Amino acid sequence: MKSLIRKIINLDFSIQVRNTLNIIPKGIQKKVSNQSSTSDAFIWRTDNNFTTKFKFSDILKLYFKIKKSHVELHFYSKFNNLITIKKIYDLDFSNEVVISKNLLGGIEDYGVFYAYHIMDEKKSQNISVNNKCYTGFSKDKEFYSFVHGNTLVRTFDYYTNNQNELVQTSFIKNKNYLIQKFFYSSEKNELFFTNPASKSVKFDINGKNFKLKKGHSKLISINDNFVKIRSNCFYFRPIAFTYNEKYFDVYHC
């Protein structure tokens, strides 16, 4: 009986009910297998003369002494359409990939990508790794501004190739987040949102309503000093781009 009750309360619908009523809420649904790689939703930008740089370590070699592995970068458009998968072999302990419009088939836009560390040979031991590395952004070929991963959102089982979203939602917008920064009218500011969940996310910024379908991303310009975000999604935090006359900065909110 206890086993049956546990299964029922951990059904996807039951978790949404719990999250809506705030009864033992669950922000992350642990669907991670012991043979998987879990990634943030990293941002890429090639719009408005942006170039993106991704810096990462060979985690499997560094921590598990596994020499035969590679990294896959899965690039998606802002509408969650798969653009390309870049496989990187011959890894060093420290690696970087420059993401320009040429890498993405001439696309000048924005979206997200996921970084997975994959063993090339099956091992008897169970190994799961997380990637929360750094992404840098350069505008007009100036210096890069770097920001690390935000929230682990998607897992990839490297034996079955199954992918699962981890972040959970509720039925109503009952998750509040106040950005701990003053945005001044003299600055130009953009907030980059991506939907990390398997369902649509509804949110508002200072009362203005938005909606993102599964895997969709949106870049929103703001000119309010205070920014309060209300959503039906856990860990729904944007990445901010702030510009002034001489430089820009990218950072977590």
Accessible surface in RSA format (square Angstrom, percent):
REM  Atomic radii and reference values for relative SASA: ProtOr
REM  Chains: A
REM  Algorithm: Lee & Richards
REM  Probe-radius: 1.40
REM  Slices: 20
REM RES _ NUM      All-atoms   Total-Side   Main-Chain    Non-polar    All polar
REM                ABS   REL    ABS   REL    ABS   REL    ABS   REL    ABS   REL
RES MET A   1   169.89  88.0 123.78  81.9  46.11 109.8 115.45  98.2  54.44  72.1
RES LYS A   2   165.69  80.8 160.30  98.4   5.38  12.8 104.24  93.8  61.44  65.4
RES SER A   3    61.52  52.0  58.56  78.2   2.96   6.8  37.06  78.9  24.45  34.3
RES LEU A   4    99.00  55.1  96.06  68.7   2.94   7.4  97.74  68.6   1.26   3.4
RES ILE A   5    88.37  50.3  88.09  65.6   0.29   0.7  88.37  63.6   0.00   0.0
RES ARG A   6   137.22  57.6 135.60  69.1   1.62   3.8  53.03  72.5  84.19  51.0
RES LYS A   7   139.11  67.9 130.79  80.2   8.32  19.8  79.93  71.9  59.19  63.0
RES ILE A   8    86.61  49.3  86.29  64.3   0.31   0.8  86.61  62.4   0.00   0.0
RES ILE A   9    76.77  43.7  76.06  56.7   0.71   1.7  76.77  55.3   0.00   0.0
RES ASN A  10    47.27  32.6  39.88  38.5   7.38  17.8  18.36  44.2  28.91  27.9
RES LEU A  11   102.45  57.1  99.92  71.5   2.52   6.3 102.45  71.9   0.00   0.0
RES ASP A  12    57.45  40.2  50.83  50.6   6.62  15.7  33.96  79.9  23.49  23.4
RES PHE A  13   135.39  67.7 131.93  81.7   3.47   9.0 133.11  80.7   2.28   6.5
RES SER A  14    21.56  18.2  18.36  24.5   3.20   7.4  10.19  21.7  11.38  15.9
RES ILE A  15     0.00   0.0   0.00   0.0   0.00   0.0   0.00   0.0   0.00   0.0
RES GLN A  16    14.58   8.2  14.58  10.7   0.00   0.0   1.27   2.7  13.32  10.1
RES VAL A  17    50.19  33.0  49.68  45.0   0.50   1.2  50.19  43.6   0.00   0.0
RES ARG A  18    36.96  15.5  36.31  18.5   0.66   1.6  22.51  30.8  14.45   8.8
RES ASN A  19     0.00   0.0   0.00   0.0   0.00   0.0   0.00   0.0   0.00   0.0
RES THR A  20    26.50  18.8  17.38  17.6   9.12  21.7  17.38  23.3   9.12  13.8
RES LEU A  21   109.87  61.2  88.01  63.0  21.85  54.9  92.64  65.1  17.23  46.4
RES ASN A  22   104.76  72.2  87.18  84.3  17.57  42.3  19.97  48.1  84.78  81.9
RES ILE A  23    95.67  54.4  92.45  68.9   3.22   7.8  95.67  68.9   0.00   0.0
RES ILE A  24   133.92  76.2 121.72  90.7  12.19  29.4 128.20  92.3   5.71  15.5
RES PRO A  25    59.77  43.6  38.79  35.4  20.98  76.3  38.86  32.1  20.91 130.0
RES LYS A  26    52.40  25.6  49.42  30.3   2.97   7.1  30.91  27.8  21.49  22.9
RES GLY A  27    10.15  12.5   0.00   N/A  10.15  12.5   0.29   0.8   9.86  22.1
RES ILE A  28    50.98  29.0  43.38  32.3   7.60  18.3  43.38  31.2   7.60  20.6
RES GLN A  29    23.97  13.4  23.97  17.5   0.00   0.0   2.29   4.9  21.68  16.4
RES LYS A  30   175.12  85.4 149.00  91.4  26.12  62.2  91.35  82.2  83.77  89.2
RES LYS A  31    94.95  46.3  72.90  44.7  22.05  52.5  46.77  42.1  48.18  51.3
RES VAL A  32    59.33  39.0  34.21  31.0  25.12  60.5  34.30  29.8  25.03  67.9
RES SER A  33    42.92  36.3  30.48  40.7  12.44  28.7  40.32  85.9   2.60   3.6
RES ASN A  34    95.42  65.8  90.70  87.6   4.72  11.4   8.66  20.8  86.76  83.9
RES GLN A  35    46.06  25.8  46.04  33.6   0.02   0.0   5.24  11.1  40.82  31.0
RES SER A  36     0.88   0.7   0.88   1.2   0.00   0.0   0.87   1.9   0.00   0.0
RES SER A  37     0.03   0.0   0.03   0.0   0.00   0.0   0.00   0.0   0.03   0.0
RES THR A  38     2.73   1.9   2.73   2.8   0.00   0.0   2.14   2.9   0.59   0.9
RES SER A  39     0.00   0.0   0.00   0.0   0.00   0.0   0.00   0.0   0.00   0.0
RES ASP A  40     0.97   0.7   0.97   1.0   0.00   0.0   0.97   2.3   0.00   0.0
RES ALA A  41    15.10  13.9   3.03   4.7  12.07  27.5   3.03   4.3  12.07  32.0
RES PHE A  42     7.48   3.7   3.93   2.4   3.54   9.2   7.48   4.5   0.00   0.0
RES ILE A  43    10.08   5.7   7.74   5.8   2.34   5.6   7.74   5.6   2.34   6.4
RES TRP A  44     0.64   0.3   0.64   0.3   0.00   0.0   0.64   0.3   0.00   0.0
RES ARG A  45     0.52   0.2   0.52   0.3   0.00   0.0   0.00   0.0   0.52   0.3
RES THR A  46     5.85   4.2   0.91   0.9   4.94  11.8   0.91   1.2   4.94   7.5
RES ASP A  47    18.23  12.8  17.31  17.2   0.92   2.2  14.14  33.3   4.08   4.1
RES ASN A  48    89.63  61.8  72.61  70.2  17.03  41.0  18.46  44.4  71.17  68.8
RES ASN A  49   107.68  74.3  88.60  85.6  19.08  45.9  17.87  43.0  89.81  86.8
RES PHE A  50     7.38   3.7   0.90   0.6   6.48  16.9   0.90   0.5   6.48  18.5
RES THR A  51    36.08  25.7  36.08  36.6   0.00   0.0  10.17  13.7  25.91  39.2
RES THR A  52     0.00   0.0   0.00   0.0   0.00   0.0   0.00   0.0   0.00   0.0
RES LYS A  53    37.24  18.2  37.24  22.8   0.00   0.0   2.08   1.9  35.16  37.4
RES PHE A  54     0.00   0.0   0.00   0.0   0.00   0.0   0.00   0.0   0.00   0.0
RES LYS A  55    82.73  40.4  80.19  49.2   2.54   6.0  27.70  24.9  55.02  58.6
RES PHE A  56     6.91   3.5   0.12   0.1   6.80  17.7   5.34   3.2   1.58   4.5
RES SER A  57    40.35  34.1  40.19  53.6   0.15   0.4   6.98  14.9  33.37  46.7
RES ASP A  58     3.97   2.8   3.97   4.0   0.00   0.0   0.00   0.0   3.97   4.0
RES ILE A  59    22.64  12.9  22.64  16.9   0.00   0.0  22.64  16.3   0.00   0.0
RES LEU A  60     0.42   0.2   0.42   0.3   0.00   0.0   0.42   0.3   0.00   0.0
RES LYS A  61    65.81  32.1  63.98  39.3   1.84   4.4  20.10  18.1  45.71  48.7
RES LEU A  62    72.95  40.6  63.14  45.2   9.81  24.7  63.73  44.8   9.22  24.8
RES TYR A  63   151.13  70.6 123.77  70.4  27.36  71.2  85.13  64.0  66.01  81.4
RES PHE A  64    81.18  40.6  62.78  38.9  18.39  47.9  68.14  41.3  13.03  37.3
RES LYS A  65   161.79  78.9 144.23  88.5  17.56  41.8 100.17  90.2  61.62  65.6
RES ILE A  66     8.22   4.7   5.58   4.2   2.64   6.4   8.22   5.9   0.00   0.0
RES LYS A  67   173.01  84.4 144.78  88.8  28.23  67.2  86.85  78.2  86.16  91.8
RES LYS A  68   127.82  62.4 121.84  74.8   5.98  14.2  79.89  71.9  47.93  51.1
RES SER A  69    10.14   8.6   1.73   2.3   8.41  19.4   0.14   0.3  10.00  14.0
RES HIS A  70    14.32   7.8  13.85   9.6   0.47   1.2  13.63  14.0   0.70   0.8
RES VAL A  71     0.19   0.1   0.19   0.2   0.00   0.0   0.19   0.2   0.00   0.0
RES GLU A  72    16.53   9.5  16.53  12.5   0.00   0.0   0.00   0.0  16.53  13.5
RES LEU A  73     0.00   0.0   0.00   0.0   0.00   0.0   0.00   0.0   0.00   0.0
RES HIS A  74     6.11   3.3   6.11   4.2   0.00   0.0   4.98   5.1   1.13   1.3
RES PHE A  75     0.00   0.0   0.00   0.0   0.00   0.0   0.00   0.0   0.00   0.0
RES TYR A  76    23.31  10.9  23.31  13.3   0.00   0.0  10.56   7.9  12.75  15.7
RES SER A  77    21.90  18.5  21.85  29.2   0.06   0.1  21.81  46.4   0.09   0.1
RES LYS A  78    47.56  23.2  47.26  29.0   0.30   0.7  11.90  10.7  35.66  38.0
RES PHE A  79   117.61  58.8 110.47  68.4   7.14  18.6 110.47  67.0   7.14  20.4
RES ASN A  80    38.75  26.7  26.74  25.8  12.01  28.9   2.84   6.8  35.92  34.7
RES ASN A  81    91.73  63.3  88.28  85.3   3.45   8.3  25.99  62.6  65.74  63.5
RES LEU A  82    94.34  52.5  63.63  45.5  30.71  77.2  63.63  44.7  30.71  82.6
RES ILE A  83    47.81  27.2  16.02  11.9  31.79  76.6  20.83  15.0  26.98  73.2
RES THR A  84    45.74  32.5  38.41  38.9   7.33  17.5  19.63  26.4  26.11  39.5
RES ILE A  85    70.47  40.1  46.37  34.5  24.10  58.1  46.37  33.4  24.10  65.4
RES LYS A  86    68.43  33.4  63.59  39.0   4.84  11.5  25.14  22.6  43.29  46.1
RES LYS A  87   111.71  54.5  89.71  55.0  21.99  52.4  36.63  33.0  75.07  80.0
RES ILE A  88    27.68  15.8  25.04  18.7   2.64   6.4  27.68  19.9   0.00   0.0
RES TYR A  89   113.55  53.0  99.84  56.8  13.70  35.7  77.49  58.2  36.06  44.5
RES ASP A  90   143.05 100.2 108.98 108.5  34.07  80.6  42.54 100.1 100.51 100.2
RES LEU A  91    21.47  12.0   2.73   2.0  18.74  47.1   2.97   2.1  18.50  49.8
RES ASP A  92    94.59  66.3  90.59  90.2   4.00   9.5  19.98  47.0  74.62  74.4
RES PHE A  93   109.32  54.7 104.03  64.4   5.29  13.8 104.14  63.1   5.18  14.8
RES SER A  94    82.68  69.9  67.80  90.5  14.88  34.3  40.31  85.8  42.37  59.4
RES ASN A  95    21.35  14.7  12.67  12.2   8.68  20.9  13.51  32.5   7.84   7.6
RES GLU A  96    87.55  50.3  62.77  47.5  24.78  59.0  24.51  47.4  63.04  51.5
RES VAL A  97    14.49   9.5  10.76   9.7   3.73   9.0  14.49  12.6   0.00   0.0
RES VAL A  98    71.94  47.3  57.65  52.2  14.29  34.4  57.65  50.1  14.29  38.8
RES ILE A  99     0.00   0.0   0.00   0.0   0.00   0.0   0.00   0.0   0.00   0.0
RES SER A 100    31.59  26.7  31.05  41.4   0.54   1.2  20.37  43.4  11.22  15.7
RES LYS A 101    93.88  45.8  92.00  56.4   1.88   4.5  49.04  44.1  44.83  47.8
RES ASN A 102   123.58  85.2 100.33  97.0  23.25  56.0  29.84  71.8  93.74  90.6
RES LEU A 103    55.24  30.8  33.99  24.3  21.25  53.4  40.31  28.3  14.93  40.2
RES LEU A 104     3.53   2.0   0.00   0.0   3.53   8.9   2.04   1.4   1.49   4.0
RES GLY A 105    73.47  90.6   0.00   N/A  73.47  90.6  40.85 112.1  32.62  73.1
RES GLY A 106    45.41  56.0   0.00   N/A  45.41  56.0  24.14  66.3  21.27  47.6
RES ILE A 107    60.49  34.4  55.30  41.2   5.19  12.5  60.49  43.6   0.00   0.0
RES GLU A 108   107.13  61.5  79.70  60.3  27.44  65.3  17.97  34.8  89.17  72.8
RES ASP A 109    36.67  25.7  36.36  36.2   0.32   0.8   6.79  16.0  29.89  29.8
RES TYR A 110    25.70  12.0  25.70  14.6   0.00   0.0  12.83   9.6  12.86  15.9
RES GLY A 111     0.00   0.0   0.00   N/A   0.00   0.0   0.00   0.0   0.00   0.0
RES VAL A 112     0.25   0.2   0.25   0.2   0.00   0.0   0.25   0.2   0.00   0.0
RES PHE A 113     0.00   0.0   0.00   0.0   0.00   0.0   0.00   0.0   0.00   0.0
RES TYR A 114     3.98   1.9   3.98   2.3   0.00   0.0   0.13   0.1   3.85   4.7
RES ALA A 115     0.00   0.0   0.00   0.0   0.00   0.0   0.00   0.0   0.00   0.0
RES TYR A 116     0.00   0.0   0.00   0.0   0.00   0.0   0.00   0.0   0.00   0.0
RES HIS A 117     1.46   0.8   1.46   1.0   0.00   0.0   0.52   0.5   0.95   1.1
RES ILE A 118    14.04   8.0  14.04  10.5   0.00   0.0  14.04  10.1   0.00   0.0
RES MET A 119    10.75   5.6   0.36   0.2  10.39  24.7   0.36   0.3  10.39  13.8
RES ASP A 120    67.42  47.2  33.21  33.1  34.21  80.9  23.29  54.8  44.13  44.0
RES GLU A 121    79.01  45.4  72.84  55.1   6.17  14.7  34.22  66.2  44.79  36.6
RES LYS A 122   162.18  79.1 133.71  82.0  28.47  67.8  80.31  72.3  81.87  87.2
RES LYS A 123    72.16  35.2  62.69  38.5   9.47  22.5  20.32  18.3  51.84  55.2
RES SER A 124   118.34 100.0  77.87 103.9  40.47  93.2  59.13 125.9  59.21  83.0
RES GLN A 125    87.21  48.8  77.89  56.9   9.31  22.2  48.80 103.9  38.40  29.1
RES ASN A 126    92.22  63.6  64.14  62.0  28.08  67.6  11.02  26.5  81.20  78.5
RES ILE A 127     5.45   3.1   2.62   2.0   2.82   6.8   5.45   3.9   0.00   0.0
RES SER A 128    55.45  46.9  34.85  46.5  20.60  47.5   2.96   6.3  52.48  73.5
RES VAL A 129     8.86   5.8   2.74   2.5   6.12  14.8   8.69   7.6   0.16   0.4
RES ASN A 130    83.16  57.3  67.11  64.8  16.05  38.6  11.02  26.5  72.14  69.7
RES ASN A 131     0.06   0.0   0.00   0.0   0.06   0.1   0.00   0.0   0.06   0.1
RES LYS A 132    88.05  43.0  68.33  41.9  19.72  47.0  65.15  58.6  22.90  24.4
RES CYS A 133    17.89  13.5  14.54  16.2   3.35   7.9   5.14  13.0  12.75  13.7
RES TYR A 134   111.71  52.2 111.71  63.6   0.00   0.0  73.15  55.0  38.56  47.5
RES THR A 135     3.97   2.8   3.97   4.0   0.00   0.0   3.19   4.3   0.78   1.2
RES GLY A 136     0.00   0.0   0.00   N/A   0.00   0.0   0.00   0.0   0.00   0.0
RES PHE A 137     0.49   0.2   0.49   0.3   0.00   0.0   0.49   0.3   0.00   0.0
RES SER A 138     3.91   3.3   3.48   4.6   0.43   1.0   1.04   2.2   2.87   4.0
RES LYS A 139    49.95  24.4  48.30  29.6   1.64   3.9  34.52  31.1  15.43  16.4
RES ASP A 140    76.74  53.8  58.24  58.0  18.50  43.7  29.95  70.5  46.79  46.7
RES LYS A 141   204.03  99.5 166.71 102.3  37.33  88.9 116.79 105.1  87.25  92.9
RES GLU A 142   111.33  63.9 103.97  78.7   7.36  17.5  37.92  73.3  73.41  59.9
RES PHE A 143   186.72  93.4 174.24 107.9  12.48  32.5 178.02 107.9   8.70  24.9
RES TYR A 144    65.26  30.5  41.11  23.4  24.15  62.8  30.36  22.8  34.90  43.0
RES SER A 145    20.76  17.5  14.97  20.0   5.79  13.3  14.90  31.7   5.85   8.2
RES PHE A 146    77.11  38.6  50.79  31.5  26.32  68.5  50.79  30.8  26.32  75.3
RES VAL A 147    14.57   9.6  10.03   9.1   4.54  10.9  13.87  12.1   0.70   1.9
RES HIS A 148    80.36  43.9  76.90  53.5   3.46   8.8  49.71  51.2  30.64  35.7
RES GLY A 149     4.74   5.8   0.00   N/A   4.74   5.8   3.80  10.4   0.94   2.1
RES ASN A 150    32.77  22.6  21.28  20.6  11.49  27.7  13.23  31.8  19.54  18.9
RES THR A 151    21.61  15.4  17.84  18.1   3.77   9.0  19.63  26.4   1.98   3.0
RES LEU A 152    40.57  22.6  38.94  27.9   1.63   4.1  38.94  27.3   1.63   4.4
RES VAL A 153     6.65   4.4   6.60   6.0   0.06   0.1   6.60   5.7   0.06   0.1
RES ARG A 154    13.74   5.8  13.74   7.0   0.00   0.0   0.60   0.8  13.14   8.0
RES THR A 155     3.82   2.7   3.82   3.9   0.00   0.0   3.69   4.9   0.14   0.2
RES PHE A 156     8.96   4.5   8.96   5.6   0.00   0.0   8.96   5.4   0.00   0.0
RES ASP A 157    23.75  16.6  23.04  22.9   0.71   1.7   8.30  19.5  15.45  15.4
RES TYR A 158    15.42   7.2   0.31   0.2  15.10  39.3   0.60   0.5  14.81  18.3
RES TYR A 159    58.17  27.2  28.14  16.0  30.04  78.2  29.85  22.4  28.32  34.9
RES THR A 160    80.33  57.1  54.64  55.4  25.69  61.2  61.64  82.8  18.68  28.2
RES ASN A 161   102.97  71.0  88.87  85.9  14.10  34.0  20.29  48.8  82.68  79.9
RES ASN A 162    87.52  60.4  83.58  80.8   3.95   9.5  16.38  39.4  71.15  68.8
RES GLN A 163    65.20  36.5  38.83  28.4  26.37  62.8  13.73  29.2  51.47  39.0
RES ASN A 164    50.76  35.0  49.43  47.8   1.34   3.2   1.48   3.6  49.29  47.6
RES GLU A 165    22.67  13.0  18.93  14.3   3.74   8.9   4.14   8.0  18.53  15.1
RES LEU A 166     6.63   3.7   6.63   4.7   0.00   0.0   6.63   4.7   0.00   0.0
RES VAL A 167     2.38   1.6   0.01   0.0   2.37   5.7   0.01   0.0   2.37   6.4
RES GLN A 168    11.53   6.4   9.77   7.1   1.76   4.2   1.85   3.9   9.68   7.3
RES THR A 169     4.38   3.1   3.29   3.3   1.10   2.6   1.00   1.3   3.38   5.1
RES SER A 170     0.60   0.5   0.00   0.0   0.60   1.4   0.00   0.0   0.60   0.8
RES PHE A 171    97.65  48.9  72.27  44.8  25.38  66.1  74.94  45.4  22.71  65.0
RES ILE A 172    96.61  55.0  90.77  67.6   5.84  14.1  96.61  69.6   0.00   0.0
RES LYS A 173    49.48  24.1  36.86  22.6  12.61  30.0  25.45  22.9  24.03  25.6
RES ASN A 174    48.49  33.4  25.10  24.3  23.39  56.3  25.24  60.7  23.26  22.5
RES LYS A 175    37.99  18.5  32.66  20.0   5.33  12.7  29.09  26.2   8.90   9.5
RES ASN A 176    94.95  65.5  61.29  59.2  33.66  81.1  17.74  42.7  77.21  74.6
RES TYR A 177    59.94  28.0  57.81  32.9   2.13   5.6  49.26  37.0  10.69  13.2
RES LEU A 178   100.58  56.0  89.95  64.3  10.63  26.7  89.95  63.2  10.63  28.6
RES ILE A 179     7.47   4.3   1.57   1.2   5.90  14.2   1.57   1.1   5.90  16.0
RES GLN A 180   172.38  96.4 133.02  97.2  39.36  93.7  52.63 112.0 119.75  90.8
RES LYS A 181    68.06  33.2  53.35  32.7  14.71  35.0  32.10  28.9  35.96  38.3
RES PHE A 182   104.87  52.5 101.45  62.8   3.42   8.9 101.45  61.5   3.42   9.8
RES PHE A 183     0.13   0.1   0.13   0.1   0.00   0.0   0.13   0.1   0.00   0.0
RES TYR A 184   116.15  54.2 115.73  65.8   0.41   1.1  84.85  63.8  31.30  38.6
RES SER A 185    99.25  83.9  73.50  98.1  25.74  59.3  38.16  81.3  61.09  85.6
RES SER A 186   105.23  88.9  64.72  86.4  40.50  93.3  57.41 122.3  47.81  67.0
RES GLU A 187    43.27  24.8  34.31  26.0   8.96  21.3   8.81  17.0  34.46  28.1
RES LYS A 188   113.39  55.3 105.38  64.7   8.01  19.1  66.96  60.3  46.44  49.5
RES ASN A 189     1.01   0.7   0.08   0.1   0.94   2.3   0.00   0.0   1.01   1.0
RES GLU A 190    12.07   6.9  12.07   9.1   0.00   0.0   0.23   0.4  11.85   9.7
RES LEU A 191     0.00   0.0   0.00   0.0   0.00   0.0   0.00   0.0   0.00   0.0
RES PHE A 192     3.58   1.8   0.69   0.4   2.89   7.5   0.69   0.4   2.89   8.3
RES PHE A 193     1.76   0.9   0.74   0.5   1.03   2.7   1.76   1.1   0.00   0.0
RES THR A 194    26.82  19.1  20.89  21.2   5.93  14.1  20.48  27.5   6.34   9.6
RES ASN A 195     2.27   1.6   0.00   0.0   2.27   5.5   0.00   0.0   2.27   2.2
RES PRO A 196    10.50   7.7   6.50   5.9   4.00  14.5   9.76   8.1   0.74   4.6
RES ALA A 197     2.01   1.9   1.41   2.2   0.60   1.4   1.41   2.0   0.60   1.6
RES SER A 198    49.33  41.7  34.14  45.6  15.19  35.0  18.75  39.9  30.59  42.9
RES LYS A 199    72.79  35.5  67.41  41.4   5.38  12.8  60.80  54.7  11.98  12.8
RES SER A 200    41.38  35.0  30.51  40.7  10.86  25.0  12.87  27.4  28.50  39.9
RES VAL A 201     0.00   0.0   0.00   0.0   0.00   0.0   0.00   0.0   0.00   0.0
RES LYS A 202   108.34  52.9 108.34  66.5   0.00   0.0  51.88  46.7  56.46  60.1
RES PHE A 203     0.28   0.1   0.00   0.0   0.28   0.7   0.00   0.0   0.28   0.8
RES ASP A 204     5.77   4.0   5.77   5.7   0.00   0.0   0.11   0.2   5.66   5.6
RES ILE A 205    10.28   5.8   6.70   5.0   3.58   8.6   6.70   4.8   3.58   9.7
RES ASN A 206    70.38  48.5  31.62  30.6  38.76  93.3  33.19  79.9  37.19  35.9
RES GLY A 207    56.40  69.5   0.00   N/A  56.40  69.5  31.86  87.4  24.54  55.0
RES LYS A 208   141.69  69.1 134.28  82.4   7.42  17.7  85.55  77.0  56.15  59.8
RES ASN A 209   106.70  73.6  84.79  81.9  21.91  52.8  29.93  72.0  76.77  74.2
RES PHE A 210    32.52  16.3  20.12  12.5  12.40  32.3  28.53  17.3   3.99  11.4
RES LYS A 211   120.03  58.6  94.54  58.0  25.49  60.7  45.05  40.5  74.98  79.9
RES LEU A 212     7.25   4.0   6.34   4.5   0.91   2.3   7.25   5.1   0.00   0.0
RES LYS A 213   127.60  62.3 126.60  77.7   1.00   2.4  68.76  61.9  58.84  62.7
RES LYS A 214    86.56  42.2  82.12  50.4   4.44  10.6  34.33  30.9  52.23  55.6
RES GLY A 215     1.14   1.4   0.00   N/A   1.14   1.4   0.93   2.6   0.22   0.5
RES HIS A 216    36.19  19.8  36.19  25.2   0.00   0.0  14.55  15.0  21.63  25.2
RES SER A 217     6.76   5.7   0.00   0.0   6.76  15.6   0.00   0.0   6.76   9.5
RES LYS A 218    78.71  38.4  78.71  48.3   0.00   0.0  27.20  24.5  51.51  54.9
RES LEU A 219    33.30  18.5  13.08   9.4  20.21  50.8  13.13   9.2  20.17  54.3
RES ILE A 220    17.18   9.8  14.17  10.6   3.00   7.2  17.18  12.4   0.00   0.0
RES SER A 221    81.94  69.2  58.09  77.5  23.85  54.9  36.43  77.6  45.51  63.8
RES ILE A 222    17.48   9.9   4.37   3.3  13.11  31.6  11.37   8.2   6.11  16.6
RES ASN A 223   115.32  79.5 101.31  97.9  14.01  33.7  23.71  57.1  91.60  88.5
RES ASP A 224    60.94  42.7  57.12  56.9   3.82   9.0   8.42  19.8  52.52  52.4
RES ASN A 225    69.95  48.2  63.73  61.6   6.23  15.0   7.05  17.0  62.90  60.8
RES PHE A 226   125.19  62.6 121.01  74.9   4.19  10.9 121.56  73.7   3.63  10.4
RES VAL A 227     0.05   0.0   0.00   0.0   0.05   0.1   0.00   0.0   0.05   0.1
RES LYS A 228   100.57  49.1 100.12  61.4   0.45   1.1  47.63  42.9  52.93  56.4
RES ILE A 229     1.78   1.0   1.51   1.1   0.27   0.6   1.51   1.1   0.27   0.7
RES ARG A 230    96.03  40.3  96.03  49.0   0.00   0.0  21.70  29.7  74.33  45.0
RES SER A 231     2.50   2.1   2.50   3.3   0.00   0.0   0.06   0.1   2.44   3.4
RES ASN A 232    11.46   7.9  11.46  11.1   0.00   0.0   0.95   2.3  10.51  10.2
RES CYS A 233     1.24   0.9   0.00   0.0   1.24   2.9   0.00   0.0   1.24   1.3
RES PHE A 234    31.33  15.7  29.34  18.2   1.99   5.2  31.33  19.0   0.00   0.0
RES TYR A 235   105.83  49.4  86.75  49.4  19.08  49.7  59.11  44.4  46.72  57.6
RES PHE A 236    11.53   5.8   4.97   3.1   6.57  17.1   6.01   3.6   5.52  15.8
RES ARG A 237    91.39  38.4  77.09  39.3  14.29  34.0  11.38  15.6  80.01  48.5
RES PRO A 238     0.18   0.1   0.00   0.0   0.18   0.7   0.08   0.1   0.10   0.6
RES ILE A 239    11.80   6.7  11.71   8.7   0.09   0.2  11.71   8.4   0.09   0.3
RES ALA A 240     0.00   0.0   0.00   0.0   0.00   0.0   0.00   0.0   0.00   0.0
RES PHE A 241     0.00   0.0   0.00   0.0   0.00   0.0   0.00   0.0   0.00   0.0
RES THR A 242    14.96  10.6  13.78  14.0   1.18   2.8  13.78  18.5   1.18   1.8
RES TYR A 243    23.23  10.8  22.04  12.5   1.19   3.1  20.09  15.1   3.14   3.9
RES ASN A 244    72.31  49.9  48.23  46.6  24.08  58.0  31.53  75.9  40.77  39.4
RES GLU A 245   177.30 101.8 134.42 101.7  42.88 102.1  60.61 117.2 116.69  95.3
RES LYS A 246   191.55  93.4 154.15  94.6  37.41  89.1 104.50  94.1  87.05  92.7
RES TYR A 247   144.33  67.4 129.63  73.8  14.70  38.3 101.12  76.0  43.21  53.3
RES PHE A 248    24.74  12.4  13.77   8.5  10.98  28.6  13.77   8.3  10.98  31.4
RES ASP A 249    61.01  42.7  60.93  60.6   0.09   0.2  11.51  27.1  49.50  49.4
RES VAL A 250     4.37   2.9   0.00   0.0   4.37  10.5   0.00   0.0   4.37  11.9
RES TYR A 251    44.58  20.8  42.77  24.3   1.81   4.7  44.58  33.5   0.00   0.0
RES HIS A 252    54.58  29.8  37.79  26.3  16.78  42.9  35.74  36.8  18.84  21.9
RES CYS A 253    21.08  15.9   0.00   0.0  21.08  49.5  14.83  37.6   6.25   6.7
END  Absolute sums over single chains surface
CHAIN  1 A    13379.4      11072.3       2307.1       7229.1       6150.3
END  Absolute sums over all chains
TOTAL         13379.4      11072.3       2307.1       7229.1       6150.3
